């Protein structure tokens, strides 16, 4: 798991070490230069003779970059620095000059750029003044290494509304920062490497990202005495005569994810059973629900079934995935055992119905803010779909998963995710009743598996939602087995 902490939490962890005279900047600079050397060796085959440009602002990350530049210069790298402030770190600048580096006015044509313009004080509004001029002056395809964070992003909230530098690699110190994981800023971070400089962070992380090893811990693997009810029964209210595919995709995903039984409630049971004869049509025992995929606003019969299921969610505490056409039927309050799975447009509509003034573009600009607001208003766990899937749940648990290829932006992919997540909730229903805070982690797990299945279905190429559903069994087997 990759965990991140806010800038204030990181600063608080640094204070006692700095007061004790610990050389945090020297540690950071040394580690930064090691990562730069590795990048140069991969790019050029050798380090000596490479051209590195240091962009230095007034903050400590500018000092980190200058000190790292000095270490690089001693290894035969041609290091030039452009200063974006009259108040750069003097010790770092002196070290660079002593090592043979030079200060220049223009960026030139480097092999690699060290971005030390703006540090963890960044608010997401982008670069301004001299820093913006320096960044704008860069030309060519130089490899960019962000020092701690890419300049111009919202370090704590992931906003990125103004101009900045997109990094190929971010080397971050002490702990990852939320903006490196959160959309939309995460797209500017490139690959993230965390450098240990000796910080102790006792508070829970602000934002986390699950990895494959976490799936092995969270996924329900049946024991020798398992039966279909211990493995979970999920009820699916999805699809219609107009949109039968949604019902097929949601039930297929739930089955392929390994749930004990799928019950289907709807008007297209015939086509669902034709596609998946294991599905049971009609009412009966259900441990978790999926409703909404492929349900339109004028589908009275399906909407009645959703209202029936919602009663079980609200009064009986049954976990649920509330998607697509069911979102507008959401009662005023539900618990964190209910997972809302909107995309940005659907979330804007849901919030607008509750008096919030925001449109799709506003959601996409500040997804963390609006996902948190939705959780506050409804009590539900919120899974906001997008290039980075954001999950906000009970007690502030927040996950940001970037596991899916861009090819997954295809019709029906959300139906597959809904069925997959419903299966996971049904199988972990006892744990959810004991501790509803686990729901956010389960939702993030489903997002990870969904993305991995998309990669597995056709690595590097186009996929359909059906391809993703069919890839689930092999994907899950590989994840629970581990390396």
Secondary structure, DSSP 8 states (H G I E B T S, - for coil): -EEE--HHHHHHHHHHHHHTT--HHHHHHHHHHHHHHHHHHHHHS-STT-EEEEEE-SSHHHHHHHHHHHHHHTTT-EEEEEES-TT--HHHHHHHHHTT-EE-SS----SEEEEESS-TT-BSS---HHHHHHHHT--S--EEEEESS-TTSBTTT----S-----SEEEEESSB-GGGTSTTGGGGT-EEEEE--S----S--SEEE--HHHHHHHS----TT--TTTT-EEEEE---SS-HHHHHHHHHHHHHTT-SEEEE-SS-HHHHHHH-TT-EES----SEEEE-TT--TT-HHHHHHHHHHHHHHHHH--EEEE-GGGGGG--S---TTEEE---HHHHHHHHHTTT----HHHHHHSHHHHHHHHHHHH-SEEEE-SSSEEEE-GGG-EEEE----GGG-STTHHHHHHHHHHHHHHHTHHHHHH-TTHHHHHHHHHHHHHHHHHHHHSTTS---HHHHHHHHHHHHHHHHH--
